[in-house]
Amino acid sequence: MFESLIGLVAIIALFVIISRQQSRIGLIERELGALRSLVLSGVHVAPPQAKPVEQAANDSMPADAAIAAVTDIAPPSAAGEAEEKPPTQVEATEAASGPWAAGEAAPAVPAPAQPVAATAKAAQKPDIETALGTRWAVWVGGIALALGGLFLIRYTIEAGIFGPGVRLSMAAMLGLVLVAVGEFIRRTGFKVPVQGVAGAYIPAILTAAGAFILFGTVYAAHGVYGFIGPALAFTLLGAIGVATIAAALVHGQVLAGVGLLGAVVTPMLVASQAPNPWALFGYLAIVLAATGVIARLRDWKLLMAAAFVGTGLWTILYMTDASGTNLPVVLFINAVTLAVLALVWLGRRGGEAGPASGFDGPSVAPGFFVGLSAMALFVDPAYAAGDALPGATLIAALVAVALYRPLALALLHAAGLATVLVYLGIIPPTSVVSDFSGGALGVDGLPAAVADTLVLRIGIFLGLVFIAAGFWAARKFASSAPIRAASWAAWGVVAPLVILLALWFTFGNLDRDLVYAAVAALLVVVFATGGEWIARGEQPPLQGGAAISFALGGAAVAALLMLYMAFGSGWTTMLLGAAAIVPALATRWRAYPVLGWISVAAVIAVLGRIAFDPTIVGAEFLSRTPVFNWLLLGYGVPALAFGFAAWQLARTTNGRPRLAMEAGAALFAVLTVAILVRHAMHGGVIDTGAATLAEQAIYTLIAIGAGAILVAIDMRSPSLVLRYGSLAAGVVSVAFIVIQHFVALNPLFTDESTGRIPVFNLLFLAYLLPAIAAGGLALYARDKRPKWYAAMLALMAALAFVYATLSVRRLFKGEFIGLWSGLGQLETYTYSALWLIIGVALLTAGVWLKSQVLRVASAALISVAVLKVFLFDMSELEGVLRALSFIGLGAVLIGIGLFYQRLLTRAARGT
């Protein structure tokens, strides 16, 4: 089937080529004549860009072909002469000399510019015929040659023509012949004259086909017939692979890939009863070094990355599947990998850009595999049972190579990630459970890595390595490569902090540990000092870039750990809130943007701490004394600190951190009052029980008061946070009133006790006071906030209507006013009279205050009273009460009409 497919493709390609061969020959002759005329007449012929030629020489063409292509370009002197010629001379956009043009001479016949331009255009855009006749035909031909050799061997086996030895000898000779033919064609001056077909370089294809046949021959001699032993087969296959890689110097990157693939697969093809790991990895080291040299000479990044991946896969496969473990072998191959990367692939070269720019892609592969090996040496019991020093050595080596070769930044990330994962893995799950004893978090199982005193010492060592290397490199690259400096500074703080946290969870006292707290305090000083040192290396200095942000952010996290390690939960919450002042004050001397955000991070940290335990010190340790307890300090001190930090930031750096601190201060001020109210209302116990109407009334008053305070402060010191915060407080208070006061907690529906005191009872607290507060805020904010805001709050003054109505019912029903207790006739009449009186009062107030909202509310209330009288009182009331109801309604309505008539008359006279 496959043979037929190859034949079909070849036939189609040949048919297309032959069908247009005559026209192509004529076109080529005309183009050659035009080019010869231009060259002999002295017109400069230069390609538009030199980079594609160089790239083709580097990627696929051999060294001599690339040099020949470059030498076809006119020298600079010719270019200068061409520039001095009249503008009528035509410069060709592209030219390439083929082997058929060597040594020939043609008469100087001037040629028009149009054919040359058309030729260049045609060369820049190869058609389908060119692709079939150049690239596809060559590649299919090379594959056909390689498979043809194997098919020939299979035919001789099936037909029994030759013995195994002869067949293998013939196959080896075919492979060597193909290699020799490829070398012969290359040495005869073969060049690629057509643009876009450098990937179909015929000598390389022939050499690859020959190498493929030689690989198959040696493998058959060992694996099929057993003519040679594993040692000889291994040696021959490795030699063929290395030789193929070396031949890529003159045949291109594709051949190097073929050789590398064969060299990497060779150990898998050769089976041995007693494999020797030193022989395997010694061979892989040679292949890796040879590939590194070739890839370095030609700058073949893909080839280098593939070599690192192949070596890394063999290393991981050996560490996971080998029956016995050989630690020196693992260390050897990882050391060779890093040495090839640092000394061969990233070796210094003339004219190379400085290390401040660029990122080396192939270094990702060794970083990944060496980091994985280091983690295995920590975690795998077969290696970690002795000690964890080898893993730590590999991590330190990754950092050292990344420091020595700045382009290999991937090694730093690999070392940092491996360190973080290893030390997070040593945390015993029992420690996590005991720390979060409330049951919010629990982890089962065993620690991922073995934790002992040696791991502690190694952690200290690795922490010092990351700090020293990270801050030194961050200072070095602060002015030239900010992103690289930020990477070093980030791992310089992240890795030590994770190590400290893991060691504290594993070896320290989770309740209070002054030793680890002292270490955290030392890290605060080191990180802050290091950040200042890095900032002085910036250009211009003290700008506070990303590297400084990481350093100071690490100092803030270390300070958080220090507080939690040294103090109890109550002091930690209070001091953490107060710590927000420190970075805000620091903005007086350094205008680093990160300082304000560290203050914001303190707000977030305190919020998280409160969300985890709203009682601050635990429910069992919280005093029942109202107001003067840990809640006042845990909520009040952060509120004051955040307010001061916002004030300080407003005078220095300003910006979004200042707005966030203002929001934090306002939020914690409200939370302080609210939590103290809940503590007092529930007898010193903060639980998740539903709020009562009295408690909810206090919350509503707090929200209205917060809105008023925010409006007042905003008028003196304008701020978006204060503006929108006041709007949010008003909306929240209205939501409380509508949902809780009117419906959910209304004693008319819940039959809750309204208290025994006639006036100052629950109704006074839950309805009259909020009505007065909402009306006062609406009046105060009328010219300071949007109209909808004042109108919304003015409508909430309807609480006064509810208060009056419920007070009347309490007058008739007593302490409990549930709706199911029924209505009396006198009570029903009283409601009608009351609602009319309130409607008239609202109308009067609306006219006096010139408030349309109050006048509309008056009309709505009077309309409700009219409907009640006509629909309800007419059927429920009897006798004199029914008559009085209608008489009173009529009198009120006539009075309102008279009032409006006089009002309109005055307005008409005034106009």
C-alpha positions, 0 to 999 in steps of 0.5 A: 500500500505504501509503495503504491502511494509513493509511486503515485506521488512520484508519477504525478510529480514527474508528469507535472514537471515534464508537461511544462519543461519546454516553457520553463527552459525557455524562460530560464534562458531569457532570465539568464541572458538578462542577468548576464547583461546586467552583471557585465554592464556594471549594474549592482545586483543585491538582494533586498534583505540579507537576513533570509539568506543568512537564515537559510544558511543557518537553518537548512543549507550547509556551510559551503552553500551558505557561503556561496550564496553570500558571496554572490552578493555584490561587494560594497564597492560595487554598491557604491558605484551603482549608486553613482550611476544615473537613475535610468539604471535598474537595480534587480531585487534578487539574484542567485547564481546556479552551478550551470552558470559558472565559468560562462561568459556572454556578450554585454547585451542591454536588457530591459528592466521589466523581465528582471522585475518579473523574474524577481517577482516570480522567484519570490512567489514559487508556484505549485510546479516549483514546489512539486519539482523541488521540495516534494520530489526531493523529500519523497525521493529521499524517503523512497530511497530509505524505504527502498533499501529496507524493502530490498532486504525484505525481498531477499529474505522472502525470496531466499536469494542471499543469506543474512550476512550478505543481506546485511552487508548489502544494506550497509553498502547501500547506506554508505553509498548514499552517504558518499553520493550526498558528500560527492554532490555537496563537494561538486559545488551544489547550491540551491538556486531557487528561493524557498527550497533550501529545505530540500537540500539534496545532499542532506536528504541522501545522507539522512537516507543513508544514516537511516539504512545504517541504523536499521542494518545495525539493529537487524544485525543485533536484534533480529539475527544476533550477529553482534552483541549488545556492546558492539551494537550499542557502540555502532549505533551511537557512533552512527548517531554522533557521526550523523549529528557531526555531518549536520555541520555541512548538511543542515539542521534536519540531518542533525535531528535525524542523528539525534533521534537515532542516538537517543533511541539507540539505548532503547533498541539495544537490550542487555541482561545487565545494563550499566547505567554509567555506560548509558549516561556516559554515552548520553553525555557524549551525545549531548555534548556533541549536539551542543557543540553543533547546535552552538556553531549553527545556532540551532535552538530547536536541536539543542532543546531536543537534545536536552529533552532526550537526555532529561527523559532518559534521566527521569525514566531511569530514576522511576523505573530502574530496579536499583538506584545509583545516585552518582549517575543521576548527579553526573548526568544532571551536572553534564546537562548544566555544564553543556548549557552553561559552557557550550550552548550559552558560551560567550561569542563575539558580537552577541547582545549583552545578557540584559536582553533576551531569553533563552528558550532551550534552557527551559528543558534542562530547568524542568528536568533538573528541577524534577530530578532535584524534587525526586531526590528530596521526595523519593524514599530511595534517594531521600532515605539517606539525606536530602543534600543531593537535591539541595545541591542540584537546586543550588546548581540551578541558581548558580548557572542562572546567575552565571548565564543570565539568559538561562532565567528559566533555571531560576524559576525551576529552582524556585518552584522545586524549592517551594514544592519540596518545602510545602510537602514537608508540612505534616497534615496534623500540624495543619489540623491543629492550627485550624482547630475550628474544623474549617480546614483538615488534611488527611494523609502523610507529608510528601517529603521526609522532615528532619533536622537535616531538612531544616538546615538545608532549608536555611542554606537554600533560603540564604542562597535565594536571598543572596543571589536574588538581591545581588542579581536584582541590583545588577539588572535593575537598570538594564533589565527590569523584568529579569531583576523582578524575577530574581527579587521575587524568588529572593523573597518567595522561596525564603518565606515558604521555607520559613513557613514550612519549617515553622509548621513542621518544627515550631510551636504554632501557638507562639514561637519567639525564635521563628518570630525573630527569624521573620523579623530578621527577614523584614529587615533584610528584605526592606534593606535589600529593596532600598539597595536595589532601588539605588541601582535603578536609573534614575535611582529610587524609582521603586520598580517591580523588583523593589515592589517584590522586596518590600512586599516580601518584607510585609509578608514577613512582618505578618508572619512575625506578628502571628508567630509572636503574639496571640490572635487578638494582638495580631489582629490589632497590630496588623491593622496598626501596621498599615501606618508604617508603609503610609508614613514611609511615603514621606521619604520614598514615593514607591507605588508599592508602599500604598498597596502594602497598606491596602494589603494590611486591610485585606489581611485584617478582613481575612483574619476577622472573617476567620474569627469575628470574635478576634480572640475566640468565643471562649475568651471574649469578655461579656462586658459591653463595648470595652472588650477585645472587639473594640480593639480588634475592630476599632484600632484598624479603623483608626489606623486605616483612616490615618493611612488614608490621610497620609497617602492623600498628602504624598502618593495619593492615587488608588491606594488612598481611595482603598484605605478610605474605603477600609477605614469607613468599612471598619468604622461601621463594622466596629459599631455594628459588632459592638451592638451585636455583642451587647444585644446578644449578651456578650455572645456573637453567634449566627442567630437571626437579628431582632427588630431592635438590633436591626433598627440599630444597624439601620441607624448606623447605616444612615449615620455612616451615609451622613458622615461620609457626605460631610467628610466628602464635602470637606475633602472630596473623594470618590470613595466617600462619594460612592460610599455615602450612596452605598450606605443610603441604598443599604439603609433603604434596603434594611427598611424595606425588607426588614422593617416593613416586612420581615421583622414587622411586629404586625406579622411576627407578633414580637413584643413591642415593650411595656413602656408607652412611648420609648419602646420598640416602635420608637426605636425601629420606626420613628428614629429611622424615619427622622434619620432618613428624613434628615439625611434626605434634607442634608443631601438634597443639594449634595447628592443626586436627586434620586438619592434624596428622593429615595431617603425622603420616601423612607420617612414613611416609617413615621407613617408606619410608626403612627399606625402601629402606635395606634394599634398598640394603643388598642391591643397592648404589648403584642399587636399581631395582625391575627388579633382582629380590628375594632370599629373605633380602631378602624376609624382612628386609622382613617383619621390618622392617615388624613392628618398625616397626609395634611401634615405631609402636604404642609411640609412639602409646600413649606420645604418646596419638596415635590416628593413630600407633596406626592407622598401626601397625595398618595397617603390621602388617596389610600385614606379615601379608598379605605373610607369608601371600601373598608369603613363603609362596610365595617363601621356602623352608626356614628363612626361611619358618618364621622368617617365620611364627614371627616374625609369630606372636610379634609378633601374640601380643605385641601382643595381650598388650600390649593386654590388659594395657593394657585391664586397667589401664584397668579397674582405674583406673575 
